[in-house]
Amino acid sequence: MTTTAGIRVVSWNVNGIRACVRKGFADWLQNGAADIIGIQESRAMLDELPAEVPRQPHWYVDIHSAQRRGYSGVGMLSRRRPDEIHHGVGTERFDAEGRVQFARFGSLWIVNAYFPKGSGTLRDNSRVPYKLDFYRAVFERIEEWRLQGERVLVMGDFNTAHQAIDLARPKDNTETSGFLPIEREEFTRWIDAGWVDTFRHFEKGPGHYSWWSQRFGVRERNIGWRIDYVLASPAVMPFVRGAFLQPHVRGSDHCPVGVDLHPGALDHAAA
């Protein structure tokens, strides 16, 4: 997996892995999409994965599914088996929804998370407290790693546009979950603690989004939100060569996002 060319780490909310496979996910994989891939909203148990999703020996596949079939779920695909992998934060109300994996590759930890929506089924923002509690549970789980100088990437669908630059119509969405002040404040808490928004580290300009409504013409007009991120601990930032979005990749209402790493990121001896 590690070469002089580096390591590509990608996060993608696939909005249902079975549907995404029908829309080209397997071709995307076979065309060299990445070395480590975290998917969110997989909506499938391990035994429900489409046959087109690679299995051993070419890919290691791990799925953390929700107890409720067809709902939520995260998955990780990698060209090498992780040295260790764990599911959940140890709290039943979060772990029952299959929302987070922790995987270690050498000296690099990768956290793959699907942060909840706050809107609720009635669009009444009733799930915002649950969403914020999940943010805090993940933060508490990994903050010690950051303080100890560990190399950590936290990637996934955060379901929050952090700043006005991160969505096309901020003035129209100040009361919409995903851009509520209280949600943005929680995201800011992560940044203030030292987590780095890798995409914004390299790209300061507007017009870059990772999710678009499925209403006709919205994606074509680029009326979107940037709610998918790769956050990095300070210790891994020297190994981050670049960060990117792939809005040209279809198959979901989200697009892949990711980072390119120097291969030394996994090496215990690298500094």
N, C-alpha and C positions, 0 to 999 in steps of 0.2 A: 504493500500500500504506500509506503514512503519511498519517494524517489527524489532526485535533485529537482524535479519539476514542482515538488511540493505536494500539499494535501488540500483537496477541495472538500469543504464541509458545507452541506446544503440543508436547509429547512424548507418544508413545503406542507401547507395545509391542503391536503388533497381532496377534501370535501367528499369523502367516501372512496376508499382505495379501489373498490370494484368498479365504480363509475369512472374513476380516473384511468384505470387500465384500459377501459373501452375507448378512452379518448387519447391514448398514446403514451401512458406512463412507462410501459415496458420498452418502447422505442427510445424514450428519453434516457432510461437507464443504460440501455445497450450502446447508446452513442457517447458514453463516457461522462455521464452527468456529474458524478462526484465519487469520492472515496468513502465518505460517511454521510448518510442521509437520515435526517429525522423527519418523520411525517406526523401530522396531526389530523385529527378528525378522521381517523382511519375507518371507523364504523364497522370493524370486522374482527372476529376471533381469529386466532392463528390458523385454525382448520378451515376458515372461510376465505383465506387469501386466494386470489385467482392464480391459476397455474402459471400465468405469465410472469408473476413476481419471482425473481431468482431465489433459489434455495442453495444450501451447501452443495458443492464446495466453493462455488463462485462468490456467493454472498452469505454473510451471516445475517439472519433475520430474527428480530425479537419484537414481539407485540405485547403491549400492555393494554388490554381491552377493558371497556366498561362492563359492569355486571349486566347492564341492560343491553341487549343485542341491538345492533344498528345505531349505536349512539357513541359519540365522543371517541376516545381511544387514541393512543400514540403508538408509533412503531419506529424501529431503527434498523437500517440496513447498512452494512459495512463490508468492505473488502477484506477485513481481518476481524477475527473474533475479539471482542473487548476483553481486557484482562479481568474486568468485573462489571456487572450490571445489576442495578437495583430498580425496583418499581415503587412508586408512591412515596408519600411523606410520613406515613405512619398514622394518618388520620382517616377513619373510615369514610366520612362524608366527602372527602376529596378522592380517596383511592378507589372508591366504588365507581367513580366515573372515568378511571383510566387516564389520568391527565399528565403523568410525568415519569420519565425514565432518567436514571443517572448511570452513565457508562464511562469507564476509564480505559483509555488507550495509552499505555505507557505512563507518562507524567501529565497527560492531558485528560481532564474531566469534561465530558459533554453532557449537558442537561437539556433534554428534549421535552418541552412542555407545551401543553394546550391550555392556555389560561381561559377561564370561563367568560362567556358573554354576561353582561350585567342586565341586559334588556328584559329577560324573562319571557315566558310564552305569550304574555299579553302586551309586550312592549311597554311595561310600566316601570322599568328599572328595578324590579323587585329582587333581581339576583345580584345587584351591586354589592351588598354586604358579603355575600358568599364569594364573589369575585375578589374583593379586596382581602378577605381572609386567606384565600388561596395564594395570592401574591405574597402575603406576609409569611405564610407557611413555607413557601419555597425559599424566600429570602433568608429566613432563619436557618434553613437546612444548609445553605451554601455560603452564608456570610463568613462563617469561620474559616472556610477554605480560602476565601479572598484574603482575610486577615493573616492567614498563615503563609501567604505568598504562593498559593497553588495556581496552576494554570487551568482556567475554567472558561468554557463557553456556555452561555445560556441561550438556547435558540428555540424559536417556536412562534406560534400565533399568540401574541400578548393581548389581542383584542382591545388595544388602546392606541390611539394616535397621540403621541406625546406632545407635539407642538403644533401650532397653526399651520406651519409649513408642511405638516405630515398628512394633510387632507385637503382636497380641492375646495371644499366649501365650509370652512370653519365657522363662519358666522351663522350658518343655518343649522349647526349641530351642537350648539352649546348645552342643550338639554338632552342630547342623545347619548346613551351609553356607548362608551368608546372614546368620548371626548368630554366627559363630565369633568369639572375641576377636581373633584375628589379622586377620580381615577388617574388623572394626569399628575396630581400631587404624589400619588403612590409611585408612579413611574419615576418622577423626579427624585424621590427618596433613594431609589436604586442608583441613579446617576450621581447624586450627591455623595453617596457612600463610596463611589469609586468605580462602579461598573461603567464600561465604555460602550456606547452605541456605535458599533463598528462602521455602519454605513455612513453615519453623519461625521465620523472621524475623517472620512475621505471625500465625502460629497456634501457640500453646504447648500446646494441650490434646491429650488422647488420643483414640483412636477413629478416626483418619484414616489410611486405607490405600489402596494403589494396586494391590495384587494379592491374589487370593483363589484358593485351591485350587478345582478344578472339581468336587470332590466335592459331592454333592447338599446343598443348604441352607447351605453354608459362606458364600457371599457374602451371602445373605439375613440370616444371623446376624452378619455383619460380622466374621468371624474371619479377619483379613487381615494383610498386611504392607505397610509403606510402603517400597518398594524402587526407586521411580521418582522422580527428582529433577530440579530445575533449580538448579544451583549458579551463583552470580554472582561475578564479580570485584568488588572494592570500587569500581572506577571506574564500573561500570554500575549499582550499587545506587541512586544518586540518581534513576535513571530508572525503577526498578521500582515501579509503582503498587500491585501486588498479586500474590499467588500463589494457586494453587487446585488442587484435585483435582476430577475429575468422575466420582464413583462411579456416578452414574445412567446414564452412557453405557456401553452394552453393546457386544458385538462381539468381545471378547477377555477373557482372564482377568485382564488389566490394565485400568486405566482411564486416560484422558488426564490429564496433569498439565501445568501451565503457568504463565506469568507474563503480566501486562499491563504494557507499557512506555509511557512517555511517548515521543511520536514523535521527540523530540530525541535519542534514543539512537543513531539512525543518522546524525545530523548531525555532520560534522567540526567545525563551529563551536560546537556546544553545549558547555556546561560545567556 
